[in-house]
Amino acid sequence: MLRALAVDDERPSLEELLYLLNADPRIGSAEGAGDATEALRRINRALESGPDGPEAIDVVFLDINMPGLDGLDLARLLTGFAKPPLVVFVTAHEDFAVQAFDLKAVDYVLKPVRKERLAEAVRRAAERSDSAARIPVHEPDPDQIPVELGGVTRFVAVDDITHVEAQGDYARLHTDKGSHLVRIPLSTLEERWRSRGFVRIHRRHLVALRHVGELRLDAGTVSVMVGSEELQVSRRHARELRDLLMRRP
């Protein structure tokens, strides 16, 4: 049962596509987005949720000609993720098929959408999804993390992040050039980025070992200098941090 996201800036086309998708027994759920930016926000939530999470998306049915970020732009962005959803292009334009399949699209459906043709695209997506599920793979940690700034989605290199600060269910990513708020708990980032050298030093802070410039001991308290910022280290994390810094190349 595929979880689908349909993306089209024309409301009648979007509603028709959702109607046809929901009528297909291989589609477990289908929701819509009115433009690529809205779709990217939804896909970000799906990737944060994980492939088995409640927000997961298996396949995106994507229009090409949209204002702002178009369908091809969105598909290119998705190729940068470790395990992006499958993409089926649904468009009135024949001219972009070569570019679409260069982006490893599952199918290319022309408008007006016929029920039988869409059913074939769903069949291909289900087959591709099933094949991928049966092949055990090691998923590399993505090199970038998407963040939103003033309605624009940007991608921050993980290696540029000096430390992370917990803010409720959110986390603030700090770099030398500024900070960004993402809707991911600190505990999730701790697990995801452990292999990249990020270490918990406090219930509120995660630091990248490569960006730690100093370890300070003062009257029984421990702190680290990350760039120009001094961060406190809790007692329970102090010994582990010191050992890791000593073994750091």
URGI-V129238 format. One line per field, one symbol per residue. ss: DSSP state (H for helix, E for strand, L for the rest). phi: phi as a letter, one per 40 degrees, with the letter a starting at -180 (. if undefined). psi: psi as a letter, one per 40 degrees, with the letter a starting at -180 (. if undefined). A space follows every 10 residues. Layout:
ss: ???
phi: ???
psi: ???
This chain:
ss: LEEEEEELLL HHHHHHHHHH HHLLLLEEEE EEELLHHHHH HHHHHHHHHL LLLLLLLLEE EELLLLLLLL HHHHHHHHLL LLLLLEEEEE ELLLLLHHHH HHLLLLEEEE LLLLHHHHHH HHHHHHHHHH HHHHLLLLLL LLLEEEEEEL LEEEEEEHHH EEEEEEELLE EEEEELLEEE EELLLHHHHH HHLHHHLEEE EELLEEEEHH HEEEEEEELL EEEEEELLEE EEELHHHHHH HHHHHHHLL
phi: .cbbbbbacc dccccccccc ccccccccaa bbbcaccccc cccdcccccg cbccccbcab cbcbcbcgcc cccccccccc ccacccbbcb acbccbcccc cccgccabbc ccccdccccc cccccccccc ccccbcbccc cccbbcbbag gbcbbbcdcc ccabbcbgcb bbcbbcbiba cbcbcdcccd ccbdccgcbc bacbbbbcdc cccabbbafg bbabbbgcbb bcbcdcbccc ccccccccc
psi: hihihhhheh dddddddddd ddeheehdih iiheiddddd dddddddddi deieeihdih hhidgiibhi ddddddddee idgiiihhhh ieheeedddd ddefidihhi ihhidddddd dddddddddd dddehhihhi hieihhihhf ehhihhhdee hdihhhgbei ihhhideaih highiddddd ddedeeehhh eieeihihde ehdihhhhfe ihiihhbehh hihiddeddd ddddddeh.
